[in-house]
């Protein structure tokens, strides 16, 4: 029998790996790594988050979680997709952005 949850997880693992390599498209990792947090419309919605503890569910490969950290939050991103894609969102050496990115089966 085919497990639909496993099929979905594999699908998102593949997407996360592709999206984590996106440097100029929707995810703009190059801009993020250069210091642009990329949050635009969300800024008005979330307000000042400096010092707040945030749990970011369905964080995909963790980019938005790290964007929240850049705005001063203590953030943990959780996603059921694994494969190490979360590590690909991390900024390059010298950047002080620190966030916890975890892959877990929450089912």
C-alpha positions, 0 to 999 in steps of 0.5 A: 500500500502506498503511504500518502504521507510519505508521498507528500513528504518526498514531494516536499523534500524534492521541492525544498532541495530545489527551492534552497538552490534558488538564488535569483527567483522567488526565494532570492537567496543571494539577496538574503545572504547579502543582508536583505531580509526580503520581508515586505508585506509581512512587516506591517502585519507582524510589527516589532518582533525583537526579543519575541519567541516564535515557532514557525510551523511549516517553515519549508527550508527555513528562509522565512524563519531566518528572516524573522531572526534578522528582525530580532526574534528568537525563532525556531522553524519546524517542517516535516520535510527533511533531507538537510534542506534547512541547512541550505538557507543558512547565510554564509560565513560571517553572518550572525543570523542564528535560528533553529531549524528542525525537521520532524514528523508531527503526525 
